[in-house]
Amino acid sequence: MLTVSQAISSVIIGLVQAISEWLPISSKTQVLIASQYLLNLSFTQAYTFGLFMEIGTVVAAILYFRKEVWTLLRVLFMKDKSTEGRNLFKYVLIATIATGIIGTPLYILSDSLTSVPLGIPMMIIGLVLIGDAVVIRHSRIKQREGTNTRKFKDLGLKEYIVIGFMQGLAALPGVSRSGITTSTLLLMKVEPDESFRLSFVIGIFAAIAAFSLTIIKSRANVMAALSQIGITGMLVAIVVAAIVSLFLIDFLIKIAGKSKIVYLTAALGIIAISGGIIYMVFGI
């Protein structure tokens, strides 16, 4: 039976996972902090739990990007031979391999850590977000001028590898996967709405890999979280994360094509920096 305390913790963790996964802030870091306080988990257990909780947002992403996922499956089984489909498959495959090369050893390293000064990466994230706002603003100006912007078809093998490598860095606590990949795409002068879409699509496979690694290597940490929240509580958190994610993905994809994304990104940067300072002051 799910207690009131477990129910509240489950909903909060699900909300934290959903909101932080798609915004340019580190979801595993936010879930790490929330689960340390709500479930009394150690740093290592909370870090693993943060990766495990990505299953909810993966389900949402697969549902939202079902057209892209279906295209990838058709290409895999040689049912789709279109240039667009093959390019998407090549992008996902190469970026995912590059992510694994960088991310796997970083995950193993992070899984052995007992603590990390989370305030520092949060402040770095904040500065990156503000930089993103400047990049997006510049991209908007160029887009209105009809110059110097790119779409997916303009990217090649080198860009796929770089994006994958950058995504691999998100295995480190405090580093946002969506934030770092979206920023990379924006710096490549890819249009903002396209940058968000491409970031979210390859994030599906990175999250599946992260979830699989936690099951294979860190099952004990997952069980420690499960003992505190319960199976029902875990399912509640995953369902909440999936439902909220569907709405948030749609919102971000739509707003990415509008000028308001500049102000949202800058505001998130200020919030991240403020949160980092608070963590540093209180020694979290």
Summary of the structure (lengths in Angstrom):
residues: 284
radius of gyration: 18.5
end to end distance: 32.8
largest distance: 60.0
contacts: 1042
relative contact order: 0.20
helix: 82%
strand: 1%
